[in-house]
Amino acid sequence: MPPLPSYAELHCVSHFTFLQGASSPEELVARACELGYEALAITDECSLSGVVRAHVAARSTRLKLLIGSRFVLQDGLAFLLVARSRRGYGQLSHLITQGRRAARKGQYLIDRSLVEQQCLDECLGLWLPPEQEAPEEPLQWLQQQLPGRVWIAVELLLRGDDRR
C-alpha cells in the first residue's frame, strides 16, 4: 500500500468556539498526531484563544501548528485567515481586537470596510462558501483584499450530499 500523501487540517475549531467546537486544543493536537497530519490550523471564530494551549501541546511533536481564525462578516461572508509569520499573527490579532471592541462582550462586529482598512499582507485566506450556490462576488472581494493568497475551502462534512 503506498503511503498516504501529507495532510494538513486547515479549519479546526476548539471548544473555545462556543457551541461549535467540542475538543480542547490539546486533544486536537494529540488526534492530529495520531492520524499522521503534517499540520493543523486552529481557527476558532474571531479568537486566538486555543492557540496557546495548542502550541504547548504541539511543541514536543513533529506537527506544524498554524495559527488562524474564522470570521463571519455582517453580510454573511465567511472565511478563514491564517498567519504566515509573527507579523501575520499581529495583523490577525489586530483585526480580532477591532472586531471585539466594536461589539458587546462575547460578540464581534466585522464588516467589509473594517477588513479593507487592515493590513493583512502576512495572512492567507480561505473562503468558506455557503452550502447553496454562491455568487462569485464574495470570492472576488476576498481576492482584492488578499491578492494571490486566497483559496476556496472544500469541507467534507460526512453527510449524504458530500459528493456534490
N, C-alpha and C positions, 0 to 999 in steps of 0.2 A: 504494500500500500504506500503510495507516495506521500511525503509529508504534507501537512496542511499549509496553505500559504499564511503569511503573517497576517494577524488581525488586530485591529485597534477599535475599541468601542468609543465612539465619539459623542454619544448622547446618553449620559448616565446620571440620573438624579439620585441623591441620597435621601435619607429621612429628614434632611434639613429642608427639602421641598415639601412642605406640609400637604398632606392628603394625596401625595403622588408618589414619593419615594418611600420605600419600606425598610431598606437596609442601611446600616451605618456605613460611613466611608471605609472603615477598617474591613468590614465584611465584603464590600465591593472589591477592594484591592485583593483580599485573600482569594475570592472566587475568580477574579481575572487571572491571577497567578495559576490557580488550579486548572483553568481552561487553556493556559498557554498563550494568553493575549500578549501581544507585543507592547501595547499601550492602552491606557484608559484615560478618558477625559471625564472629570467630574464637572457636570454642568447643571448645578442647581439653579432654580429660577431667580434671576436678579439677585444673586447671592454668591459669595465665595466661602460660605460657612463650612462646607465639607472639605475644602481642600487642605486645610492644615492637618486634620486627622488623617486624611488620605496620604499626604506627604510623609508623615511619620511612619505610617504603615508600609509605604512603598520603598522607603529608604533602604531596607535590608533585602530588597528583591531586585530582580532584573527588569521589572515592569517600569516602563516610562510613564510618568504621570503628566497628563496635560491638564491645564487649568483653564476653565471656561465658565460660561454662564448662559442660561437660556433667557430670552426676552420675548414677551408678547406685547406689542405696541398697542396703543389705544385703538387703532383701526383694525386690530386682529392679526397683523403681520407677525409671524413667529419665526425666530431664528436663533442660532447659537453663535456666540463669539468665543474663540479660543485664542489665548495669548500665545504669541510666538517667542516672547522673550520677557525679561524682567520689566522692560519698558511697556510691553503689551499688557502685562499684569497691572501696571499702574494705570494704563488707559482704561482697562476693563473696570478697575476699582473706581475710577473717577466717574464713569458712566453710571455705575450702580449707585454711588453716593448721590449723584444728581437726581436720579430717579426716585430714590428713597426719601430724599429731602422734600420732594415735591408732593408727597402723599402722607396719609396718616400712618402711624406706626404699624408695621406688619404688611404694608402695601407698597406699591411703587407706581409711578406715573411717568411713562416714557412715550413720547410721540416721535414722529419722523424728524421734526425740526430740532429736537434735542440731540438726536443721533447725528444729524447733519452738522451740528456745532462742535462735535467731538473730533479729536484726532485719534483715529483708530488704525494708523498705518502699521502697527505691530500686532494686529489681530487678524485672524482668519474667520470667515463667516460660513455658516451652513444654513441654508434656507430650509425651513420646515413647512413644506406645502400643506395646505388643508387637505382633508380626506377627499372632498369633492373636487371636481375640475377647478383648477386655479388659473387665473389670468396671469400673463407674463409680467405685468407691470410691477408687482412687488419684487420679483427677482431682478428686473432691470434697475429698480431703485437701489436695491442692495449692491448690485454691481457698480453703481456710481459711487456709493459710499466706500466700498472696499474693492477698488479696481484690481482685477486679476487674482483676487483672494476669496472668491465666493464659490461654493459648490451647492448642489441640491442634495439634501439628506434623503436617503431611502431607508425606511424603517420596516423591519419585519415584526409585526405585532402579534403573530401567532393567532390569526383569526381566519375565518373561512374565505375572506376576499383578498388574502395576501398576494396571490398570484397576479391579480390586477394591478 
